[in-house]
Amino acid sequence: MSGVIAIDGMGGDDAPAAIVAGALEAAREGIEVALVGDQAILERELIILDPAKPPSTLRIVHASDAIEMGDHAALEARTRRDSSIYIGLQLVRRGEAQAFVSLGNTGAVYALSLVLLGRIKGIERPALGAVFPIPSGPVLVLDVGANAEVRPNHLEQFARLGVAYMREVMGVRDPSVGLLNIGEEPTKGTPDTIAANELIAASGLRFVGNVEGRQIFEHAADVVVADGFTGNVVLKTTEGVVDITFSEIRKAANSTLRAKLGGMLLRPALRGMAQKMDYRQYGAAPLLGVDGVVFIGHGRSDGHAVANAIRTAAVAVDRRLREVLTESVGTPASSAEQSGTTEANA
């Protein structure tokens, strides 16, 4: 079984209501969930959502503090040891939970994951991967925000991490890799992307070469690597395009009586398409390269997305993601060895 999945009960735009709702949904399915946050607040929310006794698979771990979205991650996170993010990651560090999920401050989760869990040896920069729900199948894009600037060897490491994740967690037998670039030719791009192209081509991975932005949605590769600045722009732009497209479809379908009748006929097909393209079906993005299983979800996630994030984390634990990544890219190292910072000095 997947063990315990700890989730930050105080992170996200609709916390704690959405978090508690998602935790309840997952716990009712038998997943062991540790809800981390202010106990009084979380208990009140549980009573509102489930007046009866909550399932035995759900417990609350008290954390008196919460790091807000606007807080400075590097300055705030390491000193606020009573925060829900700090305590949730401590549960993983001590083996009391096998994975941690947060919809809160991405920078804080990243910084504390490095301090408390460390990196897998052989990985210099952990990367945040987002699964794009393309109709033909999932595509993993990484990095999507953890590292604004990277070197060519970091992109090659991202490729190895992404391949291991897609193979073991998403069930893609032999994942292909593409490098996000402004053209398909290997000589296109910046000096760093040209060098990264050469490194990935020589890595032994199934490298398809450079991939342009439009080709992500043509499923040109199962794993697409980029620096975190570019990847985040792609992710946020995609979200905006999907939102406005379905908004305009709804407006058009309700514009006239004829359009309403046509919309009724198309509704089942459109609903199926929307479900295939809904980011909520995966729930959260894996932080790959840290020596533990960590997922970061979208701040605006609802209860359904939270439950899916917990399910995804549970699958990652069941499929030994931490061990698989370690075997794929190196051997585990302590946080003190890899980050140069001990918990006592955090």
N, C-alpha and C positions, 0 to 999 in steps of 0.2 A: 504494500500500500504506500501511499504518497507521504505518510507522516504528517507533520503539522505545517500548515501554511499560515504564517503570520502576516497580518495586513494592517497597514496604517489607518486607523479609524478616524484620524483627524485631517487627512490630506485630501484635497480635491475641492472643486467649486461647490459641490452639493454635499460636502461632509457635514455631519456624520450620517445623514439620512441615507444617501446612496450607498455608502460603504456598509452600513449595517444591513440594508436590504440585500445587497449582494452577498454579504457574509452569511446571512440567514439562508439564502437560496442554495449556496454551496454546501453549507453545513447540513441542510436537510437531505442532501444527496449522499451524505456519509463522509464528506471531506472534513478532516480535523482542522478547525480554524481557530487561530488565536487573534482576537480583535484587540489591537493595541491603541490605547488612548485614555482620556479622562474617564474613569470608571463611572462616575455619577452621570455624566452626559450620555455615555454609551448605553447605560442601563435604562435611562429614560427613553431613549430612542428604541430600544428593544421592546419596551412595554407598549409603545405606540404601535409598532409594527407587528408585534406578536404578544398579545396579552397573556397567552398561555405560556407555560414553561418552555424556554428555548431548548433546542435539541442539545443533547449531551456532547455533541461534537463541536459545540461553540463555547469558547470561554473568553473572558476579558482579562487582559494584562494591563494594569494601570500605568499610565504615563501622564504626569501632571502638566507637561509642556507640549506645545505644538509649534513647529517651524512653519511660518506663513510663506506664501508664494513670493512675497516681496522682500523677504529677509535675504541678506547677503550670505550665500551658502558657505563660502570659504571661511568667513569670519564667525558666523553664527553656529554652524552645525557642530563643530568639534567641541565647543564649550558647553553646549546645552544638552547635558547627559540625561535629562529627564524628558526629553522630547520623544514623541511617538516613533520617529524615524530611528533615533539612536537606540531606543530600547528594543524595537523590532529587529534591528540588525544584530543586537546583542544576543537575542534569542537564537538566531542562526549561528552566530559565532560559538555559542555555548552548546550547540547541538539540541536545544530545546525546541527548535523549529527547523524545518528543512528548506524553507524558502521564505522570502520576504517580498511583499507586494505593496507599492505605494502609489497613490495618485497625486502626491504632494510635490514639494519643491524638488525638481529634477537635480539641480546642482547639489542640494543637500544630500540626497540619496547617493549620488555619485561620489561625493567627497567622503561621506561616512563609510560607504562600502569599501573604498580604498583603505581607510584607516582601520576599520574593524575586521574586514575580511581579507584584505590584501589582494594581490593579483596572482593569476596563474603564471608561473615562471615561464618566460618566453614571450609574454605579452607585455608590451610597454604601455599601451593605452587601451583600457576596456572601451568597448563601443556599444552604443545603444542601437538596437535593431528594430525596425518597424516592419511588420508583415503587411504588405499591400494585398488586399483581397481582390486580385484580378480574376475575372470570370473563368479563365482557363486554369487557375490554380494560384496558390500563394507565391508571392515574390518578396524576399527579404531584402530591405534596403538598410545599409549600415555604413557609416554612422549617421544618425539623424539628430544629433544635438549634444553629444557628450564632449566632443573635441572639435573646436572651431578650426584649428589648424593642425595638420598632420604631416608627417614625412612619408616618403614612398614605402618604407618598411612597415609603417603602421597600416597602410592600406593593404599590404600583403597579409599582415596578421588578421585584419578584419575579414579578408577573404577566407582564411582558414577557419576562423571562428564561425562565420556564416554558413559555410559548407557543413560543418559538424552539427550546427543547430538544425538546419533544414533536413539533414539526413536522419538525425536521431529523434527530433521532436515533431517535425512536420511530415516525416515519412517519405521524403523525396529520395529515391534510391541512389542516384548519382548526380548531385546538384551541380549545375553549371554556374560559372562566375563571369560577371561583366564589370568593367570599370566605367563609372559614369564620367562622360567626357563630352566635349563640344563637337566631336566628329568620330567616325568609326576608324579612321586611319591611326595606326599606332604612333605616328609622329605628331598627332594633334594634341593640343592642350599645353599646359604649363610644363616647365622642366620636371616638376615633381610627378605629374601624372604620366609623363613619358617614361620616367624612371620606374614608376609603379607598374606600368604596363609590362616592362621588361621583367620585373621581379615576379609578378603573378604568372606571366607566361612560362617562367622557369621553375615554378613552384611544384609542378606535378598535378595541380588542380585542373579541372576541365574548364579552361579559360576560353571564352568566346571572343575576347577582345574588348575594345571600347564600346560602350552603349550610350546612345543619346537619350535624353530625357523621355522622348515619346516612346522609345523602345521598351521602357519599363513596363508600359501598359500593353505592349505587344508580346510580353513574356519572352524577351530575347535572352534572358538569363534568370535562373532561380535565385541567385544572390547578386545584388548590385552594390558595389562599394564606392564610398565617397567620403570626403571630409565632412565633419559634423555640421559646418555652416551650410554647405551646399545641400546636404541630405535633409536638413531641417527645412530649408526653403522649399525643396521638392515636396516634402510631407505636408507642410502647411498650405502650399499652393494647391496640391491635390485635394485636400480637405475642402478648401474653398470652392474649387471647381465642382466637386461632387455636390456640395450643399446647394450652390446656385442652380445647378442643372436640375436637380429634383424639385427645387422651389419653383423654377420656371415651368417645369412639366405640370406641377400641381395647378399653377395659375392658368396655364393653357387649357387644362382639362376641365376647368370650372368657368371658362370665359363665356361659353354659349351653351344653349340647350344641346346642340349637335355635339359639341365637344364633351359635354357631360355624359352623353350616351356612349360616345366612343371611349371615354375614360373608363366607364364601367366595364366595357368589354376588355380593355387593356389592363385593368387593375391587377388581375392575378399575375400576368407576365411582368408588370412593372414591380409588383411586390417581390417577386422572386429575384429580379435583377437588383433591387435595392438591398435585399438580404445578402446577396453574394458580394456586394460592394461595401457592406457595412463594417466599419472598423471595429465595432463592438463584438464581432464574432470571435476575435482573438483576445480582446480585453486589455492587453498590456504588452509593452515591448521589453524584450530581455536585455539586461545589461550584461553583455558577454565579455568574458575575460577576467572578471573578479572571481575570487576563490570561494564561490558560493552561488546559490541560485537567487537572483534578484530580478524583479520585474517592475517597470515603471509604467503606469497607466496614464491615459489622457485625463487632464484635470476636469473636463466636463462630462466624464463618464457617468452613466446612470447605473441603477442597481443591476441591470442585466449585464452591462459591460463589466462591472466589478465581479460578478459571479463568474463570468467567462475568464477574467484575469486570474482568479483563484484556480479555476479548472486548468488553465494553461500552465500555471505554476506547478500544479499537482502532476500533470502529465510530464513536465520537465524533470521533476523529482523521480517519478516512476521510471523514466527512461534514462536515469543516471546522467543528467546533463553535465553536472560538475565533473564527474569522473571522465565522461566522454571528451569534454573539452581539454581536460588535463592530459589525457592520453594522446589527443590530437596535436597539441601545441607545446607540451612540456610537462613539468612536474610542479605540484603546488608549492608555494612559498608563503612564509608568514607575512603578515602585514608589516611588521617591523623591518623585515628584510627587503620587501619590495617597495614600500612607500617611504621608508626612512623615518617613519614616525610611529612610536609606540603608543598604545592606548593611554598610558600614564601621561604622555606629553600631548595628547589630543586636545 
